[in-house]
Amino acid sequence: MALNYDEIVGKFDKYIFNTYTRQPVAIKNARGAVVTDVNGKEYIDCVAGIAVNNVGHCHPDVVEAIKRQAEQLIHVSNLYYTEQQALLAEQLVNLTDIDRVFFCNSGAEAVEGALKLARKATGKKEFIAAEHAFHGRTRGALSVTHKEKYRKPFEPLAPAVFVPYNDAEAIRTAITEDTAGVILEPVQGEAGVIIPSDGYLREVREICDETGALMILDEVQTGFGRTGKWFAREHSGIKPDIMTLAKAMGGGFPMGAMLAREDVASNFGRGDHASTFGGNVLSCAAALANIEVIKKEKLVARSRELGAYLMKKLKELNKDYVTEIRGKGLMVGMELSIKCEDIVGKARERGVLLNCTSDSVLRFVPPLSITKEQLDKTVEVLDGI
Ligand SMILES: Cc1ncc(COP(=O)(O)O)c(C=O)c1O
């Protein structure tokens, strides 16, 4: 017996922690870039589960891989070997050109692993992160997440220093004898789609090489084609020492990973880090299928092409309350001189799901498989608002 909207919300209100601001929609199913609510209303999805459903919702290849795997084996733990984990690790190493993989289940967990590894590898304690950075809500990840409101109730956190994004010299100045690493998003997501200036990440790479601080790139939001490259660090041609992945990795299935250069990874020995579900065989099967879809459907190039198309269309709107449109691939931010929550609500009523980040930035992170017609419709709806 299916619950109606009010019954669902009633149970949320009664039983679930009150930690999220939810849109008043209960979603029932989805396909590609369209989601349908419990009343049968359809929406073009420009949120994609917050940059997760890069291959589109319920991609048939991913669904098939999950079904097939679920019939054979769902979970065994890391006390044993599985073919799927081996194959996925090989794929990730080939795609990133980084030597080793530790599997986990979420972005925050990947960041936790990265911070622990950097501490163990360097024997140092402190991290440098960027102002407005977002790296997750667990305690380690929170210690390098900038927003005061998120951090304050949980202090003291691990030692971290925040410097302005896009200012490599500020990192040089902040590095001390006790700096284990520098953690950055190659495009800042939650901060409002902040694009690094040319040369920034290369300069940070040089500073880390000179000082011995490890460079950690958090590609949780930018990975798997989102910015028009497989990974956003390719835009600057650098390789981090440690890299974090999650979100779009499993085609919608929960999945995360932390990768590191061999001589850094080798500092983690048996028992130094672990996760019961990390590299779970079902999530590995989903991720393998997901990667194949991105390749087969050439979604990385599509992200580049459609990202440019969307930005052009948004610029043509020519509204005086739009202060900037910026993006890489299909990770696009439209900064407004007004708060954007109202616009999100009106767009939803007109059949488009949008996300507002940093109060005044509309963030577009739709499936990379979205069509030009769906993007046109999205822009038309915005124009109407
Ligand atoms: C760059 C970045 N790192 C880490 C995280 C945390 O990921 P999760 O919510 O899967 O823990 C996020 C989530 O938005 C993110 O954008």
The ligand as an SDF file (V2000), in Angstrom:
LIG
                    3D

 16 16  0  0  0  0  0  0  0  0999 V2000
   33.7850   18.2920   -2.1390 C   0  0  0  0  0  0  0  0  0  0  0  0
   33.0110   17.4580   -1.1820 C   0  0  0  0  0  0  0  0  0  0  0  0
   33.6640   16.6730   -0.3010 N   0  0  0  0  0  0  0  0  0  0  0  0
   33.0150   15.8910    0.5660 C   0  0  0  0  0  0  0  0  0  0  0  0
   31.6510   15.8680    0.6140 C   0  0  0  0  0  0  0  0  0  0  0  0
   30.9460   14.9820    1.6010 C   0  0  0  0  0  0  0  0  0  0  0  0
   30.3820   13.9100    0.9330 O   0  0  0  0  0  0  0  0  0  0  0  0
   29.2590   12.9890    1.6630 P   0  0  0  0  0  0  0  0  0  0  0  0
   28.0430   13.8230    1.7870 O   0  0  0  0  0  0  0  0  0  0  0  0
   29.1160   11.8270    0.7260 O   0  0  0  0  0  0  0  0  0  0  0  0
   29.8370   12.5850    2.9760 O   0  0  0  0  0  0  0  0  0  0  0  0
   30.9160   16.6590   -0.2690 C   0  0  0  0  0  0  0  0  0  0  0  0
   29.4410   16.6640   -0.2420 C   0  0  0  0  0  0  0  0  0  0  0  0
   28.7810   17.5220   -0.7630 O   0  0  0  0  0  0  0  0  0  0  0  0
   31.6140   17.4840   -1.1950 C   0  0  0  0  0  0  0  0  0  0  0  0
   30.9680   18.2520   -2.0560 O   0  0  0  0  0  0  0  0  0  0  0  0
  1  2  1  0
  2  3  1  0
  2 15  2  0
  3  4  2  0
  4  5  1  0
  5  6  1  0
  5 12  2  0
  6  7  1  0
  7  8  1  0
  8  9  2  0
  8 10  1  0
  8 11  1  0
 12 13  1  0
 12 15  1  0
 13 14  2  0
 15 16  1  0
M  END
$$$$
